[in-house]
């Protein structure tokens, strides 16, 4: 990393920002103070008391009495910087002859006061306000010990006549502020560095411990804690992290225990399911295939004797044995498909259901109508298996017990669920029959639906047929599309 990159990174850090903040405080503090002083002066303005006007008249008297003295020079120099209001002044002898003028006076030296400035003739000693042409003025009479007197007329201070003084003062104030600001900025740099080192470094180390503990916790170290013993905002953050870590650690341990328990329960469920499937297969083998195989064996054993006695009866018996063997073979194939439905499901849920119903219709000679309305093409494997298994079990029950002549199978996909409906026109189920779940395989179908968070509904009346409807949720379908 280049030097400029390192400096830029440091300035973006907390230490850099604190350092810059210290410098800015040192620089802007005198600027703000100067601005406040200027605003105060502009707000209050400049006002003079009678003693101030008397001081102006005394300056004029000094200029007349000592024009070349050091004091007069000082007064002249001071008047270049200090504010003196606009106006003029006269020094008048005892016989009212003007002997000295200051400013834009209406009289000249040697003139008679009554002629050039008659408004001063009857003026009493002191300062007196007067108004001329809408402006406020102050007339002053100051006696001098030598017998002369100073007569002056100065304007009261206004925004216009103090502008020049304010301009000069502003320049001097700006220069002073720049000098002070430069000095403060230079001094603030080492002071800011010291303050950052003293106050920011310990704070950054504590924040770093919080970041380190959180990273260790995220990496799997559940014992990572900050353990900050201070009493400020950072310690509050550290204690909150420790509390959160304690809660998360407890939850993780609880979840581990639950996962272990769930794994054990799932193993038990699998064993129960396997046992139930074995019992069902054993029942199917005993109910159909075992009887068919027994009949096939008996008829095959008697076939030679029958042929020997009567060839025509023997040929008929042989055809019966062949038909029985074919029927037994179809039953075995159906049983194998039941054990391994994966091959059937490879063609998709809609096609698998249609093929299943077509094979069942051909085997049992029962008219079957299939209607499929699906939006998605792919579904979770567990859902597809449940649909096919419930359909197969329901059709098997119809073939064994319903004595139906017509079956309707419908599979419809909704927004959040898929519904499998199988109806027949058989003799139906009474309330007593519906409670015999194990006899009709209803319990197995209901368990398959509930295992996926769904439900199985049975609508049937004795002599009016039966409708079995399985409603299964589609929570995982969107993630597969």
Secondary structure, 3 states (H helix, E strand, C coil): CCHHHHHHHHHHCHHHHHHHHHHHHHHHHHHHHHHHHHHHHHHHCCCCCHHHHHHHHHHHHHHHHCCCCHHHHHHHHHCCCCCCCCEEEEEECCCCEEEEEEECCCCCCCCEHHHHCHHHCCCCCEEEEEEECCEEEEEEEEECCCCCEEEEEEECCCCCCCHHHHHHHHHHHHHHHHHHHHHHHHHHHHHHHHHHHHHHHHHHHHHHHHHHHHHHHHCCCCCCCCCCCCCCHHHHHHHHHHHHHHHHHHHHHHHHHHHHHHHHHHHHHHHHHHHHHHHHHHHHHHHHHHHHHHHHHHHHHHHHHHHHHCHHHHHHHHHHHHHHHHHHHHHHHHHHHHHCCHHHHCCCHHHHHHHHHHHHHHHHCCEEEEEEECCCCCCCHHHHHHHHHHHHHHHHHHHHHHCCCEEEEEEEECCCEEEEEEEECCCCCCHHHHHCHHHHCHHHHHHHHHHCCCEEEEEECCCCCEEEEEEEECCCCHHHC
